[in-house]
Amino acid sequence: MAVFRVNFMAEALGRTVPLTVILPTDKVYFGDMQRREEGKPYKTLYLLHGIVGDDTDWLYGTRIARWAAEKDLCVVMPSGENMFYLDHPDEGNMYGEFIGRELVEFTRKTFPLSRKREDTYIGGLSMGGYGAIRNGLKYAETFGAIIGLSSALIVDETLLIRNPDPKFPSDRQEWKQAVFGKDLEAALRTDVNPNVILDQLLKEGREIPAIYLACGEQDFLIERNNAFADFLKDRKVPFTYVTGPGAHEWDFWDRYIFRALQWLPLEEGAAGRSSGNVGLEK
C-alpha cells in the first residue's frame, strides 16, 4: 500500500493543510496473477478523524491500509482540527465546504479516482462520524454512502445544558458556541443538525446516500446513536445500524471499519503483492 503525505493550499481554509492518502498502486504481480485493469479509476473513501486527532489517526489506529489494499480502495484522510468539520465563515474556516467540495475536487485532479457518486464514500469516527453524516447528507450529490462509527451526534437539546464542572475543552459552553454557533438553540434548526438536512432532502425528493452506523454498547454516545437510528427509521430512510461490545476506543473502530468496508459496494482487489506482502495469490 502506497502512503502519500500531501500538503496543499486549501481555498476554503485559506492556508496550506496536511493530507494523508493511502492508495494501492504499488502492487506487484508475479507469473499469471490476475492483474488490475489498466487505467481503471479507484473507488474512494474520505475518512475523518475524531476530536484531538489528525490525518494520521486512522493509519496508525487501525488496519485500514491493509484492508484498502485488499479492496483496491483509495482512502483519503484530511485533518479537521477540533471544529467538527463545519463552516465558520467569520474565521474563514469553511471545513464543511472543504470536506464536501474542495477536497474531493483536489484529490480527483491529483490521483486516479473515480468521479462517480456511487464510487465515492465518506466516513469517520466520533467527531468524524458526525462530520461524515452531516457533510455526507449536505453534499448528497457527491457521496454515495456514509459510514458513522461512534458518531458524536451531540447537536440536540443536551447541547444547551451548561456543564458545571467541565474537564475537557468540548465540555465548555464557550467551545460549543465557537463550533456550533453563538445561539445554540437556533443551531438545532440549521444544517448544523443532520436531522434538518435529512428532512430537507426528503422534502425535495433527493437521493439519500446509503448509511452505515455502528456504536459500542459501552460507548457514552450509544444513546445518541440509538436516537439517530430511530429518527431514520421514523423517516423510513434505509440504513444499517449495528452495535456490539466496545467503548469509545480504537479496538472497536478497528473492528467496525473492517465491517463497514464489507458493507460498501467494493470489489475484491486483483491479486498481487504490495508493500508488506498484502494480498493472496489466486
Steps between C-alpha positions, in 0.01 A plus 500: 500500500648832394462778758509861386556797730363809326503868584285724283347845501132472595293795378215421740737524798732769369821312581712197424365184662628142544343195344578127518399275212535123477478360149568141383701597191814312610377144457747272327367207299686176438449240233139455399349696790185684401589865451290808563352652188742760364379858547193403704425780750488422871195518721565740787422525870549841666569405861476755782675487838357578843557792735865575596607272211663568164525360149724209609268361769330237287830387352654427840186407696354240262593257224329717238803490269495121484129478433502782245773316311293183496202693361694722255358800687653845531464652848538877544554625855489878557564694819195671649654637818230515773234684301255218422548547125262798498515836324618800703478791254593767756840336546538398136499131597252332267560142610170370363564647156857372517388143572195491275634683196862613488665186639310280256588726207868520596549127552318413179735731309807361675437125520335245267161506674153427371280806456181300543277560802449128545879456537548782751446450875550692823550364851643579838509430870363708790535864389586362156190281505292812555695678225444212261126488568452878485712559190401176333139617516573864418699394192276206416560553130869416554495206743331171432546359851563619857673313783462627857681318782427610857375823348502810721140593419493764772293761319188448710336651807792391720715749311321774694588359842789677668750264663575628852833319515656485150802270485549498123502795258186376327315506835525879512206703376735749336650221290156377395408851389826537307433175313123487454402867520450764765126429514503129577121474510480646150775264382272204563278627217780551245708271280736456795240239598509194268129440569418837343698416186339158471150645524588752229627223271179307551290810436685564174479134397878472463695178517641424844837324534506148640568520875699266727509570875681313777549571869639310796256387766722654770556823306381821669350601163282191460173674590561775246575245230186308598301821471633572150418145393147551633476825306603326177251223565224751567577672169506161324856558380686173428808454719714243676566534873708253697610497861734273687734474797732797523552850632624819335833354398718380212439129542133558420574732205757257359245219501214702362679686224578152366130410517406830338732426207325165458171693487621742232449395135868419448654235281764257616829648387709333234747259652850628547768595747532849638719646771474264795408205274129578524274299272458134428594315187206356309 
